[in-house]
Amino acid sequence: MLEITEQATEKLKDYLTEREVDSAIRIFVSQIGWGGPSLGMALDEPKEQDQIFEFEGVTYLVDTSLMNQARPIKVDYVEDAHCAGFSITSKLSQPDGCGSCSC
């Protein structure tokens, strides 16, 4: 299961529209460190082994093996007094961490 919050959807749509980008967004393992694996996002094209999801006109790609290991995956956009950015949480996330967050 892939969940994209309303705020994350709005921010991603704004990003793609402002830059006139017509590409899918890949969710991938961006790093594996002391806190465990982190998920990230990047623009990419579909590959044969991908699961493809579409929410409100935005296409998301997740490698099938990653989806099987990580689901559910949730993409959110968080803002507070100190920072703002995307947060990606999944079964791979540590219980006391926020997953991948640009904060």
N, C-alpha and C positions, 0 to 999 in steps of 0.2 A: 504494500500500500504506500502511496505517495500522497502527502498532504501539503498543499501550498496555501498559506494563510492569505486572507484578503489583502493585508498590508504588503506582504511580499509580492503578491501578484501585481498590485498597483505600481510598486517601485520597479519591478522587472519590466513591465509594459512601458513605463515612462523611459527607462534606460534604452530599451530597444527602439522606441519611437524617436526619441531625441537624436539618436545616432543613425537612424534609418537602417537598422540592422534587421535582416530577415534570416535569422539563424536559430537553431535550437539551443537549449541550455542543457549542458551535460552536468550531472551530479556524479562526482568521482571521489576516490580516496586521494586526498591531497597530501597527507603526511601521516606517518606512524611514528609517534614519539613516546615519551615516558607516560603520557596520559592516554595512550591508545590511539587508534586511528581517528583522523579527522576527515570530514567530507568537505568538498569545495564545489564551486560551480565555474563553468567556463563555456564559451560559445563553441559549438562543435556541430558536426554533421552526423546523421545516424549511421550506425554500423550494424552488421547482420545480427550480432548477439545482443542488441539493445532491446529493452522494453521502452516503448514510446508512450508518453502521456501528454494530453493536451488539456490545459485549463485556461479558459477565457482567452483563447487565441495565442497562448504561449505554449510551445512544445518543449517537453523535458525528456531527456534521454538518461537511462540508467542501465548499465551493463546488467544482464540477467543474473550473473553470479553474485554481483554486489547486492542487487535487490534481494536475492534469497538470503544473504547473510545479514543485511542491515535493516530490513523492513520491520516496522514501519519507519519511513523517513519523513521528517517534517521540516519544511523550509518556512522560516518566519523572518520578519524584519523587526528589529528591536531598536528603540531609541531611549536614551536616558540623558541625564545632565552631562555625562562625560563622553559619550560616543553614540554612533548609530551604525548599524550594519546588519547583514544577513546572518542568521543563526540556523545551522542545519543540525538537527538531532536525529538519532537513529538508535537502533538496538546496539550499534557499535559504540555509542557515546558512553563515557564514564558516568556513573550515577550522580556524582557531585560536580560534573562539568556542564558546560553549555553547548557542547558539540563544537561545530566550527562557527566562529563568530569573529567578525572583523574588529570587535571592540578589544 
